Amino acid sequence: MTASVAALILLLCAGIVSVTGCKSGVPSVEIESPQALLSPYIIASGSVFLNIVNTGKGPDRLRSARVEIPGTLTELHDTQDGRMVRTDDIPIPSESTVRLRPGGPHVMVFKLPKDVKEGSVVPLLLHFEKSGDKKVSVIVVGAYRNNPAQSY
């Protein structure tokens, strides 16, 4: 093998590594401001809102959430055409913040115990596709007052 062919192969390999390296960065996910509002419309249910901050170079996906209280049911929701709908996941782009909020993507919790009220702390486990599990403590800050799309 000549030196020029070897150099060409080396350059080609370096180019492939740099291109694939740019597309497969690693996410770095942190959770900020977790809080919940109880629903005045659906008994024993509420919505969890928080910020998912990804400072990493790669995207991630919130795949599921689970309130660690026996008997509860937890779903990921979003809003489409003004209606709340269940969703399979919530994309988390690289170097961005995704806000789970009223009127947008959020975590919905059903079958909460009767003793969960304003001031309660609810343990929540968020499962991300690449970042794995993140445990957060969610404080119940009250109930929706008028419009479920109100700011929190």
C-alpha positions as CSV (number, residue, x, y, z in Angstrom):
1,M,0.0,0.0,0.0
2,T,1.4,3.4,-0.9
3,A,1.6,6.2,1.5
4,S,-0.9,8.3,-0.5
5,V,-3.5,5.5,-0.4
6,A,-3.0,5.0,3.3
7,A,-3.4,8.7,3.9
8,L,-6.6,8.8,1.8
9,I,-8.0,5.9,3.8
10,L,-7.1,7.6,7.1
11,L,-8.7,10.9,6.0
12,L,-11.9,9.0,4.9
13,C,-12.1,7.2,8.3
14,A,-11.6,10.5,10.2
15,G,-14.4,12.1,8.1
16,I,-16.8,9.2,8.8
17,V,-16.1,9.4,12.6
18,S,-16.5,13.2,12.7
19,V,-19.8,13.1,10.8
20,T,-21.4,10.3,12.8
21,G,-20.0,11.8,16.0
22,C,-22.0,15.1,15.4
23,K,-25.3,13.2,14.9
24,S,-25.0,11.0,18.0
25,G,-24.3,13.4,20.9
26,V,-25.2,12.5,24.4
27,P,-28.2,14.2,26.2
28,S,-27.8,15.8,29.6
29,V,-31.2,16.1,31.2
30,E,-32.2,17.9,34.4
31,I,-35.6,18.6,35.8
32,E,-36.6,22.0,37.1
33,S,-39.7,23.5,38.9
34,P,-41.8,20.3,39.3
35,Q,-45.3,21.1,40.6
36,A,-48.9,19.8,40.3
37,L,-52.4,21.2,40.1
38,L,-55.4,19.1,41.1
39,S,-58.3,18.9,38.8
40,P,-61.7,20.3,39.9
41,Y,-63.4,18.4,37.1
42,I,-62.0,14.8,37.4
43,I,-62.0,13.5,41.0
44,A,-58.7,12.2,42.3
45,S,-56.7,13.5,39.4
46,G,-54.2,16.2,38.6
47,S,-51.6,17.5,36.2
48,V,-47.8,17.7,36.7
49,F,-45.9,20.6,35.2
50,L,-42.1,21.0,35.0
51,N,-39.2,22.0,32.9
52,I,-37.0,19.5,31.2
53,V,-33.6,21.1,30.5
54,N,-31.3,19.2,28.0
55,T,-27.9,20.9,28.0
56,G,-26.4,17.9,26.1
57,K,-25.5,17.6,22.4
58,G,-28.0,14.8,21.8
59,P,-31.8,14.6,21.8
60,D,-33.8,12.4,24.2
61,R,-37.4,11.4,24.7
62,L,-39.6,11.3,27.8
63,R,-41.0,7.8,27.3
64,S,-43.1,7.4,30.5
65,A,-43.9,8.8,34.0
66,R,-45.0,7.0,37.1
67,V,-46.2,8.4,40.4
68,E,-44.8,6.2,43.1
69,I,-48.0,5.8,45.0
70,P,-49.8,2.4,44.7
71,G,-53.0,2.4,42.7
72,T,-52.3,5.6,40.7
73,L,-52.4,5.8,36.9
74,T,-50.0,8.1,35.1
75,E,-50.1,9.1,31.4
76,L,-48.2,11.5,29.2
77,H,-50.6,14.1,27.6
78,D,-50.4,16.8,25.0
79,T,-52.9,19.2,23.5
80,Q,-54.0,18.9,19.8
81,D,-56.6,21.1,18.2
82,G,-57.5,22.5,21.7
83,R,-58.1,19.0,23.2
84,M,-56.1,17.0,25.6
85,V,-54.8,13.7,24.2
86,R,-52.6,10.9,25.4
87,T,-49.2,10.7,23.8
88,D,-46.6,7.9,23.7
89,D,-43.6,10.2,24.3
90,I,-42.4,13.8,24.5
91,P,-39.4,14.7,22.4
92,I,-36.6,16.6,24.2
93,P,-34.3,18.3,21.6
94,S,-30.6,18.8,22.3
95,E,-29.5,22.1,23.9
96,S,-33.1,23.1,24.7
97,T,-35.8,23.3,27.5
98,V,-39.1,21.6,27.1
99,R,-41.8,23.1,29.3
100,L,-44.5,20.7,30.5
101,R,-47.3,23.2,31.1
102,P,-51.1,23.7,31.1
103,G,-52.4,23.8,27.5
104,G,-49.3,21.8,26.3
105,P,-47.4,18.6,27.0
106,H,-47.8,17.5,30.7
107,V,-48.0,14.5,32.9
108,M,-51.6,13.5,33.9
109,V,-52.2,11.5,37.1
110,F,-55.4,9.6,37.9
111,K,-56.6,7.7,41.0
112,L,-54.7,9.8,43.5
113,P,-55.4,9.0,47.2
114,K,-57.9,11.3,48.9
115,D,-55.2,12.6,51.3
116,V,-53.3,14.3,48.4
117,K,-54.0,18.0,48.6
118,E,-52.4,21.3,48.4
119,G,-48.9,21.1,50.0
120,S,-48.6,17.4,49.5
121,V,-45.4,16.1,47.9
122,V,-45.8,13.4,45.3
123,P,-42.9,11.2,44.2
124,L,-42.6,11.0,40.4
125,L,-40.3,8.8,38.3
126,L,-39.6,10.0,34.7
127,H,-38.2,7.5,32.2
128,F,-36.2,8.9,29.4
129,E,-35.1,6.9,26.3
130,K,-31.4,7.7,26.6
131,S,-31.0,9.4,30.0
132,G,-32.8,6.6,32.0
133,D,-34.8,7.3,35.1
134,K,-35.0,10.6,37.0
135,K,-36.8,10.8,40.3
136,V,-38.4,14.1,41.3
137,S,-40.5,15.3,44.2
138,V,-43.6,17.2,42.9
139,I,-45.3,19.7,45.2
140,V,-49.1,20.1,44.8
141,V,-49.5,23.8,44.6
142,G,-53.3,23.8,44.5
143,A,-56.1,23.2,42.1
144,Y,-57.0,24.7,38.7
145,R,-59.1,27.8,39.3
146,N,-60.8,28.6,36.0
147,N,-59.1,27.5,32.9
148,P,-56.9,24.4,32.7
149,A,-54.7,26.4,30.2
150,Q,-53.8,28.9,32.9
151,S,-50.1,29.7,33.6
152,Y,-48.4,28.1,36.5
